Amino acid sequence: MCVSWGRILPGQHHLCHHHPDASEFYVVVSGTPIVHLGDLTYRAKPGDGIYIPRGTTHGLTNDGSENVDLVVGVSKPADWQFVPDE
């Protein structure tokens, strides 16, 4: 597993994509991003945990005025694939 810290600045969008060989999770630490997960789109808040199964299209949009900080984890420690979906 690979775990890291992520930050999305106001106005930024993390490209919708999927990983054919790894699952992922986000834990929202601060901010209220829009989460794109498969066919769903919803607003997350601090403390929310989002599980992203392998192969599921996902991305984040920060349409707010504060940074979005996240803990991000991927189920493979290295060599996982990033496939853009937009």
MIPA-658957 format. One record per atom (N, C-alpha, C): y, z, x; atom name; residue number from 1. Coordinates in nm, 4 decimals, decimal comma. Example, Ala and Ser with C-alpha at 12.3 -4.5 7.8 and 13.67 -1.06 7.14 Angstrom:
! residues 2
+----------+----------+----------+------+------+
!       yy !       zz !       xx ! name ! resi !
+----------+----------+----------+------+------+
!  -0,5690 !   0,7800 !   1,3190 !    N !    1 !
!  -0,4500 !   0,7800 !   1,2300 !   CA !    1 !
!  -0,3300 !   0,7800 !   1,3200 !    C !    1 !
!  -0,2250 !   0,7080 !   1,2850 !    N !    2 !
!  -0,1060 !   0,7140 !   1,3670 !   CA !    2 !
!   0,0030 !   0,7870 !   1,2900 !    C !    2 !
+----------+----------+----------+------+------+
***
This chain:
! residues 86
+----------+----------+----------+------+------+
!       yy !       zz !       xx ! name ! resi !
+----------+----------+----------+------+------+
!  -0,1176 !   0,0000 !   0,0843 !    N !    1 !
!   0,0000 !   0,0000 !   0,0000 !   CA !    1 !
!   0,1236 !   0,0000 !   0,0887 !    C !    1 !
!   0,2257 !  -0,0684 !   0,0440 !    N !    2 !
!   0,3553 !  -0,0721 !   0,1115 !   CA !    2 !
!   0,4589 !  -0,0133 !   0,0158 !    C !    2 !
!   0,5322 !   0,0881 !   0,0592 !    N !    3 !
!   0,6351 !   0,1513 !  -0,0238 !   CA !    3 !
!   0,7682 !   0,1414 !   0,0492 !    C !    3 !
!   0,8734 !   0,1064 !  -0,0262 !    N !    4 !
!   1,0050 !   0,0910 !   0,0350 !   CA !    4 !
!   1,1144 !   0,1306 !  -0,0629 !    C !    4 !
!   1,2369 !   0,1248 !  -0,0145 !    N !    5 !
!   1,3566 !   0,1557 !  -0,0925 !   CA !    5 !
!   1,4271 !   0,0242 !  -0,1198 !    C !    5 !
!   1,4733 !   0,0024 !  -0,2413 !    N !    6 !
!   1,5459 !  -0,1194 !  -0,2744 !   CA !    6 !
!   1,6808 !  -0,0872 !  -0,3353 !    C !    6 !
!   1,7764 !  -0,1758 !  -0,3151 !    N !    7 !
!   1,9090 !  -0,1602 !  -0,3742 !   CA !    7 !
!   1,9548 !  -0,2960 !  -0,4256 !    C !    7 !
!   2,0019 !  -0,2962 !  -0,5505 !    N !    8 !
!   2,0577 !  -0,4162 !  -0,6109 !   CA !    8 !
!   2,2029 !  -0,3841 !  -0,6452 !    C !    8 !
!   2,2942 !  -0,4573 !  -0,5866 !    N !    9 !
!   2,4370 !  -0,4334 !  -0,6058 !   CA !    9 !
!   2,4822 !  -0,4852 !  -0,7424 !    C !    9 !
!   2,5950 !  -0,4340 !  -0,7940 !    N !   10 !
!   2,6475 !  -0,4843 !  -0,9215 !   CA !   10 !
!   2,6621 !  -0,6364 !  -0,9185 !    C !   10 !
!   2,6154 !  -0,6998 !  -1,0246 !    N !   11 !
!   2,6238 !  -0,8451 !  -1,0361 !   CA !   11 !
!   2,5089 !  -0,9201 !  -0,9727 !    C !   11 !
!   2,4201 !  -0,8522 !  -0,9002 !    N !   12 !
!   2,3082 !  -0,9205 !  -0,8351 !   CA !   12 !
!   2,1870 !  -0,9306 !  -0,9279 !    C !   12 !
!   2,1063 !  -1,0322 !  -0,9005 !    N !   13 !
!   1,9827 !  -1,0565 !  -0,9748 !   CA !   13 !
!   1,8703 !  -1,0756 !  -0,8729 !    C !   13 !
!   1,7625 !  -1,0010 !  -0,8891 !    N !   14 !
!   1,6442 !  -1,0196 !  -0,8047 !   CA !   14 !
!   1,5574 !  -1,1236 !  -0,8736 !    C !   14 !
!   1,5434 !  -1,2379 !  -0,8116 !    N !   15 !
!   1,4736 !  -1,3547 !  -0,8624 !   CA !   15 !
!   1,3427 !  -1,3190 !  -0,9335 !    C !   15 !
!   1,3217 !  -1,3747 !  -1,0523 !    N !   16 !
!   1,1930 !  -1,3566 !  -1,1199 !   CA !   16 !
!   1,0851 !  -1,4276 !  -1,0377 !    C !   16 !
!   0,9751 !  -1,3583 !  -1,0175 !    N !   17 !
!   0,8689 !  -1,4056 !  -0,9297 !   CA !   17 !
!   0,7394 !  -1,3356 !  -0,9675 !    C !   17 !
!   0,6316 !  -1,3723 !  -0,9004 !    N !   18 !
!   0,5054 !  -1,2998 !  -0,9185 !   CA !   18 !
!   0,4313 !  -1,2956 !  -0,7858 !    C !   18 !
!   0,3315 !  -1,2089 !  -0,7814 !    N !   19 !
!   0,2455 !  -1,1939 !  -0,6648 !   CA !   19 !
!   0,1023 !  -1,2201 !  -0,7102 !    C !   19 !
!   0,0414 !  -1,3313 !  -0,6677 !    N !   20 !
!  -0,0946 !  -1,3613 !  -0,7130 !   CA !   20 !
!  -0,2005 !  -1,2687 !  -0,6536 !    C !   20 !
!  -0,1625 !  -1,1936 !  -0,5505 !    N !   21 !
!  -0,2619 !  -1,1136 !  -0,4785 !   CA !   21 !
!  -0,2274 !  -0,9653 !  -0,4691 !    C !   21 !
!  -0,1255 !  -0,9188 !  -0,5433 !    N !   22 !
!  -0,0858 !  -0,7775 !  -0,5328 !   CA !   22 !
!  -0,0182 !  -0,7311 !  -0,6608 !    C !   22 !
!  -0,0413 !  -0,6058 !  -0,6977 !    N !   23 !
!   0,0353 !  -0,5425 !  -0,8052 !   CA !   23 !
!   0,1550 !  -0,4716 !  -0,7412 !    C !   23 !
!   0,2500 !  -0,4288 !  -0,8232 !    N !   24 !
!   0,3731 !  -0,3688 !  -0,7722 !   CA !   24 !
!   0,4201 !  -0,2618 !  -0,8698 !    C !   24 !
!   0,5057 !  -0,1714 !  -0,8219 !    N !   25 !
!   0,5722 !  -0,0783 !  -0,9125 !   CA !   25 !
!   0,7156 !  -0,0576 !  -0,8676 !    C !   25 !
!   0,8005 !  -0,0211 !  -0,9637 !    N !   26 !
!   0,9379 !   0,0214 !  -0,9381 !   CA !   26 !
!   0,9549 !   0,1597 !  -0,9980 !    C !   26 !
!   1,0299 !   0,2465 !  -0,9305 !    N !   27 !
!   1,0791 !   0,3706 !  -0,9890 !   CA !   27 !
!   1,2304 !   0,3638 !  -0,9763 !    C !   27 !
!   1,3000 !   0,3684 !  -1,0902 !    N !   28 !
!   1,4459 !   0,3594 !  -1,0900 !   CA !   28 !
!   1,5025 !   0,4957 !  -1,0507 !    C !   28 !
!   1,5791 !   0,4976 !  -0,9432 !    N !   29 !
!   1,6418 !   0,6206 !  -0,8943 !   CA !   29 !
!   1,7834 !   0,6330 !  -0,9497 !    C !   29 !
!   1,8582 !   0,5234 !  -0,9510 !    N !   30 !
!   1,9932 !   0,5240 !  -1,0076 !   CA !   30 !
!   2,0245 !   0,3871 !  -1,0650 !    C !   30 !
!   2,1198 !   0,3852 !  -1,1571 !    N !   31 !
!   2,1593 !   0,2612 !  -1,2229 !   CA !   31 !
!   2,0740 !   0,2336 !  -1,3450 !    C !   31 !
!   2,1100 !   0,1270 !  -1,4156 !    N !   32 !
!   2,0405 !   0,0902 !  -1,5393 !   CA !   32 !
!   2,0139 !  -0,0605 !  -1,5393 !    C !   32 !
!   1,9179 !  -0,1066 !  -1,4611 !    N !   33 !
!   1,8926 !  -0,2508 !  -1,4508 !   CA !   33 !
!   1,8271 !  -0,3071 !  -1,5764 !    C !   33 !
!   1,8462 !  -0,4374 !  -1,5938 !    N !   34 !
!   1,7668 !  -0,5106 !  -1,6918 !   CA !   34 !
!   1,6377 !  -0,5512 !  -1,6202 !    C !   34 !
!   1,5248 !  -0,5167 !  -1,6809 !    N !   35 !
!   1,3941 !  -0,5475 !  -1,6243 !   CA !   35 !
!   1,3380 !  -0,6684 !  -1,6977 !    C !   35 !
!   1,2957 !  -0,7675 !  -1,6228 !    N !   36 !
!   1,2278 !  -0,8860 !  -1,6762 !   CA !   36 !
!   1,0807 !  -0,8698 !  -1,6371 !    C !   36 !
!   0,9951 !  -0,8545 !  -1,7361 !    N !   37 !
!   0,8532 !  -0,8273 !  -1,7115 !   CA !   37 !
!   0,7702 !  -0,9116 !  -1,8069 !    C !   37 !
!   0,7135 !  -1,0202 !  -1,7545 !    N !   38 !
!   0,6404 !  -1,1124 !  -1,8416 !   CA !   38 !
!   0,7353 !  -1,1677 !  -1,9464 !    C !   38 !
!   0,6985 !  -1,1553 !  -2,0738 !    N !   39 !
!   0,7823 !  -1,2025 !  -2,1841 !   CA !   39 !
!   0,8807 !  -1,0965 !  -2,2326 !    C !   39 !
!   0,8802 !  -0,9771 !  -2,1720 !    N !   40 !
!   0,9677 !  -0,8679 !  -2,2146 !   CA !   40 !
!   1,0929 !  -0,8597 !  -2,1282 !    C !   40 !
!   1,2028 !  -0,8185 !  -2,1898 !    N !   41 !
!   1,3261 !  -0,7870 !  -2,1185 !   CA !   41 !
!   1,3790 !  -0,6581 !  -2,1794 !    C !   41 !
!   1,4061 !  -0,5583 !  -2,0948 !    N !   42 !
!   1,4561 !  -0,4314 !  -2,1477 !   CA !   42 !
!   1,5414 !  -0,3616 !  -2,0429 !    C !   42 !
!   1,6157 !  -0,2621 !  -2,0868 !    N !   43 !
!   1,7042 !  -0,1840 !  -2,0005 !   CA !   43 !
!   1,6286 !  -0,0609 !  -1,9505 !    C !   43 !
!   1,6247 !  -0,0429 !  -1,8194 !    N !   44 !
!   1,5618 !   0,0752 !  -1,7596 !   CA !   44 !
!   1,6697 !   0,1775 !  -1,7258 !    C !   44 !
!   1,6252 !   0,3007 !  -1,7031 !    N !   45 !
!   1,7176 !   0,4096 !  -1,6685 !   CA !   45 !
!   1,6572 !   0,4933 !  -1,5568 !    C !   45 !
!   1,7382 !   0,5755 !  -1,4906 !    N !   46 !
!   1,6847 !   0,6595 !  -1,3831 !   CA !   46 !
!   1,5644 !   0,7420 !  -1,4308 !    C !   46 !
!   1,4619 !   0,7438 !  -1,3485 !    N !   47 !
!   1,3388 !   0,8161 !  -1,3803 !   CA !   47 !
!   1,2304 !   0,7274 !  -1,4380 !    C !   47 !
!   1,2667 !   0,6055 !  -1,4812 !    N !   48 !
!   1,1658 !   0,5149 !  -1,5359 !   CA !   48 !
!   1,0763 !   0,4611 !  -1,4246 !    C !   48 !
!   0,9488 !   0,4519 !  -1,4533 !    N !   49 !
!   0,8524 !   0,3880 !  -1,3644 !   CA !   49 !
!   0,8012 !   0,2620 !  -1,4318 !    C !   49 !
!   0,7970 !   0,1535 !  -1,3590 !    N !   50 !
!   0,7550 !   0,0248 !  -1,4134 !   CA !   50 !
!   0,6363 !  -0,0251 !  -1,3313 !    C !   50 !
!   0,5244 !  -0,0472 !  -1,3966 !    N !   51 !
!   0,4063 !  -0,1020 !  -1,3299 !   CA !   51 !
!   0,4010 !  -0,2521 !  -1,3564 !    C !   51 !
!   0,3767 !  -0,3304 !  -1,2530 !    N !   52 !
!   0,3735 !  -0,4756 !  -1,2631 !   CA !   52 !
!   0,2351 !  -0,5228 !  -1,2164 !    C !   52 !
!   0,1484 !  -0,5605 !  -1,3097 !    N !   53 !
!   0,0150 !  -0,6065 !  -1,2711 !   CA !   53 !
!   0,0211 !  -0,7346 !  -1,1872 !    C !   53 !
!  -0,0753 !  -0,7520 !  -1,1032 !    N !   54 !
!  -0,0883 !  -0,8733 !  -1,0217 !   CA !   54 !
!  -0,0749 !  -0,9972 !  -1,1103 !    C !   54 !
!   0,0052 !  -1,0958 !  -1,0650 !    N !   55 !
!   0,0215 !  -1,2213 !  -1,1370 !   CA !   55 !
!   0,1266 !  -1,2209 !  -1,2458 !    C !   55 !
!   0,1877 !  -1,1051 !  -1,2751 !    N !   56 !
!   0,2876 !  -1,0944 !  -1,3815 !   CA !   56 !
!   0,4264 !  -1,1292 !  -1,3282 !    C !   56 !
!   0,4956 !  -1,2204 !  -1,3960 !    N !   57 !
!   0,6320 !  -1,2556 !  -1,3584 !   CA !   57 !
!   0,7231 !  -1,1358 !  -1,3826 !    C !   57 !
!   0,8099 !  -1,1071 !  -1,2831 !    N !   58 !
!   0,9000 !  -0,9934 !  -1,2952 !   CA !   58 !
!   1,0255 !  -1,0157 !  -1,2113 !    C !   58 !
!   1,1317 !  -0,9461 !  -1,2485 !    N !   59 !
!   1,2584 !  -0,9516 !  -1,1764 !   CA !   59 !
!   1,3523 !  -0,8465 !  -1,2323 !    C !   59 !
!   1,4675 !  -0,8310 !  -1,1698 !    N !   60 !
!   1,5653 !  -0,7299 !  -1,2107 !   CA !   60 !
!   1,7054 !  -0,7902 !  -1,2080 !    C !   60 !
!   1,7893 !  -0,7473 !  -1,3006 !    N !   61 !
!   1,9292 !  -0,7874 !  -1,3037 !   CA !   61 !
!   2,0148 !  -0,6618 !  -1,3121 !    C !   61 !
!   2,1129 !  -0,6512 !  -1,2235 !    N !   62 !
!   2,2082 !  -0,5407 !  -1,2299 !   CA !   62 !
!   2,3375 !  -0,5952 !  -1,2899 !    C !   62 !
!   2,3534 !  -0,5768 !  -1,4191 !    N !   63 !
!   2,4752 !  -0,6206 !  -1,4871 !   CA !   63 !
!   2,5744 !  -0,5058 !  -1,5042 !    C !   63 !
!   2,5465 !  -0,3926 !  -1,4396 !    N !   64 !
!   2,6333 !  -0,2750 !  -1,4486 !   CA !   64 !
!   2,7353 !  -0,2697 !  -1,3359 !    C !   64 !
!   2,8054 !  -0,1582 !  -1,3292 !    N !   65 !
!   2,9108 !  -0,1412 !  -1,2284 !   CA !   65 !
!   2,8684 !  -0,0497 !  -1,1133 !    C !   65 !
!   2,7476 !   0,0037 !  -1,1171 !    N !   66 !
!   2,6997 !   0,0880 !  -1,0080 !   CA !   66 !
!   2,5739 !   0,0273 !  -0,9460 !    C !   66 !
!   2,5437 !   0,0692 !  -0,8241 !    N !   67 !
!   2,4231 !   0,0223 !  -0,7563 !   CA !   67 !
!   2,2993 !   0,0627 !  -0,8342 !    C !   67 !
!   2,1970 !  -0,0202 !  -0,8276 !    N !   68 !
!   2,0640 !   0,0153 !  -0,8760 !   CA !   68 !
!   1,9807 !   0,0466 !  -0,7522 !    C !   68 !
!   1,9306 !   0,1689 !  -0,7423 !    N !   69 !
!   1,8432 !   0,2098 !  -0,6328 !   CA !   69 !
!   1,7026 !   0,2289 !  -0,6883 !    C !   69 !
!   1,6051 !   0,1807 !  -0,6121 !    N !   70 !
!   1,4657 !   0,1802 !  -0,6565 !   CA !   70 !
!   1,3724 !   0,2218 !  -0,5446 !    C !   70 !
!   1,2649 !   0,2874 !  -0,5810 !    N !   71 !
!   1,1492 !   0,2987 !  -0,4940 !   CA !   71 !
!   1,0576 !   0,1858 !  -0,5385 !    C !   71 !
!   1,0088 !   0,1079 !  -0,4428 !    N !   72 !
!   0,9279 !  -0,0105 !  -0,4721 !   CA !   72 !
!   0,7954 !   0,0024 !  -0,3969 !    C !   72 !
!   0,6863 !  -0,0250 !  -0,4641 !    N !   73 !
!   0,5563 !  -0,0220 !  -0,3997 !   CA !   73 !
!   0,4764 !  -0,1465 !  -0,4312 !    C !   73 !
!   0,4063 !  -0,1983 !  -0,3305 !    N !   74 !
!   0,3187 !  -0,3151 !  -0,3448 !   CA !   74 !
!   0,1791 !  -0,2720 !  -0,3007 !    C !   74 !
!   0,0770 !  -0,3179 !  -0,3737 !    N !   75 !
!  -0,0594 !  -0,2682 !  -0,3503 !   CA !   75 !
!  -0,1234 !  -0,3166 !  -0,2204 !    C !   75 !
!  -0,0635 !  -0,4111 !  -0,1517 !    N !   76 !
!  -0,1162 !  -0,4572 !  -0,0221 !   CA !   76 !
!  -0,0185 !  -0,4174 !   0,0875 !    C !   76 !
!  -0,0665 !  -0,3707 !   0,2001 !    N !   77 !
!   0,0244 !  -0,3281 !   0,3061 !   CA !   77 !
!   0,0938 !  -0,4430 !   0,3777 !    C !   77 !
!   0,0358 !  -0,5613 !   0,3766 !    N !   78 !
!   0,0939 !  -0,6755 !   0,4477 !   CA !   78 !
!   0,0349 !  -0,8040 !   0,3917 !    C !   78 !
!   0,0994 !  -0,9147 !   0,4234 !    N !   79 !
!   0,0494 !  -1,0481 !   0,3906 !   CA !   79 !
!   0,0379 !  -1,0764 !   0,2417 !    C !   79 !
!   0,1194 !  -1,0108 !   0,1568 !    N !   80 !
!   0,1169 !  -1,0435 !   0,0148 !   CA !   80 !
!   0,2110 !  -1,1601 !  -0,0100 !    C !   80 !
!   0,1819 !  -1,2354 !  -0,1148 !    N !   81 !
!   0,2567 !  -1,3576 !  -0,1444 !   CA !   81 !
!   0,3665 !  -1,3333 !  -0,2451 !    C !   81 !
!   0,4812 !  -1,4035 !  -0,2274 !    N !   82 !
!   0,5948 !  -1,4025 !  -0,3190 !   CA !   82 !
!   0,6087 !  -1,5440 !  -0,3722 !    C !   82 !
!   0,5888 !  -1,5614 !  -0,5032 !    N !   83 !
!   0,5970 !  -1,6941 !  -0,5646 !   CA !   83 !
!   0,7127 !  -1,6946 !  -0,6625 !    C !   83 !
!   0,8206 !  -1,7700 !  -0,6364 !    N !   84 !
!   0,9349 !  -1,7742 !  -0,7282 !   CA !   84 !
!   0,8977 !  -1,8392 !  -0,8590 !    C !   84 !
!   0,9514 !  -1,7845 !  -0,9701 !    N !   85 !
!   0,9253 !  -1,8382 !  -1,1046 !   CA !   85 !
!   1,0505 !  -1,8900 !  -1,1727 !    C !   85 !
!   1,1608 !  -1,8990 !  -1,0993 !    N !   86 !
!   1,2834 !  -1,9551 !  -1,1585 !   CA !   86 !
!   1,3563 !  -2,0364 !  -1,0566 !    C !   86 !
+----------+----------+----------+------+------+
***
